[in-house]
Amino acid sequence: MSRLLLTRKPFLFPTTTSLSSSSSSNLLSHFGRHFLPIRSSMAQSSSDPFQKIQITRDDTTFDAYVVGEEKAPGIVVLQEWWGVDFEVKNHAQTIAKLGTGYRALIPDLYRGKVGLDVAEAQHLMDGLDWQGAVKDIAASVSWLKSNGSPKVGVTGYCMGGALSIASAVLVPEIDAVVAFYGFLRQDLLILLRSRFLCSSLWRA
C-alpha cells in the first residue's frame, strides 16, 4: 500500500503535537481579534453541484457531500474547525477537477452545525468526538470504494489535517494522505502512540 503524507507548520497553532483546553482558550483570546468576526454559513442553492448523501456506521448516520465523476479515484476532504462551509466545498470542487478528475466527498463531522465566528468554531471543535470522527472518515472511505472509486485518499485542513494524520495510521483502507497542518488532540495522540508501539513490538 502506497501513502503520501505531507505536512507544513501551522499558521495558527504552535508546532506542538497536542494542546490542552486551557492553552487552546489562550490561543482563542490572543488570535481571535485577527479573524473576521462573522463567517457566512454554507448555502444550498439550485446550482450546487454536490450530491447530499447519508452514510451509516455503527449506530449513527451522518450527511456527506459528493462531487465529481462516479468511477474516478476518491478523495475524502475534511473540514477546518468551522464545519462544512463554503470554503471546504470550494476545496472539494477544485480537487474534483484536478488532472483527469476525482470524486470528492466531505463528511459532515459536526452533524449540520457550522461555526459562524471564532468562539463558536472553538466550541464545536472542543466538543467533537475525535475518535468518532476517525470512524466517520473510515466509513466515508468505504462508501467511495463501494460506489466506484478504485482507490481513495484523504486530505484535510487545520483540524481536518490533524484528522488526516490520525486516519493515515488508524484506517488501513486509505491509499494516500495529504495533511495541511493541524495538531492532534491528546486522546488521539495516545491512541497513535499505542498503535506505533504495537507495530514496533510486532516487527521486532
Stockholm file with secondary structure:
# STOCKHOLM 1.0

chainA/1-204         MSRLLLTRKPFLFPTTTSLSSSSSSNLLSHFGRHFLPIRSSMAQSSSDPFQKIQITRDDTTFDAYVVGEEKAPGIVVLQEWWGVDFEVKNHAQTIAKLGTGYRALIPDLYRGKVGLDVAEAQHLMDGLDWQGAVKDIAASVSWLKSNGSPKVGVTGYCMGGALSIASAVLVPEIDAVVAFYGFLRQDLLILLRSRFLCSSLWRA
#=GR chainA/1-204 SS CCCCCCCCCCSSSCSCSCCCHHHHHHHHHHHGGGSCSCCCCCCCCTTCCCEEEEEEETTEEEEEEEEECTTSCEEEEECCTTCSCHHHHHHHHHHHTSTTCCEEEEECTTTTCCCSSHHHHHHHHHTCCHHHHHHHHHHHHHHHHHTTCSSEEEEEETHHHHHHHHHHHHCTTCCEEEEESCCCCHHHHHHHHHHHHHHHHHHC
#=GC SS_cons         CCCCCCCCCCSSSCSCSCCCHHHHHHHHHHHGGGSCSCCCCCCCCTTCCCEEEEEEETTEEEEEEEEECTTSCEEEEECCTTCSCHHHHHHHHHHHTSTTCCEEEEECTTTTCCCSSHHHHHHHHHTCCHHHHHHHHHHHHHHHHHTTCSSEEEEEETHHHHHHHHHHHHCTTCCEEEEESCCCCHHHHHHHHHHHHHHHHHHC
//
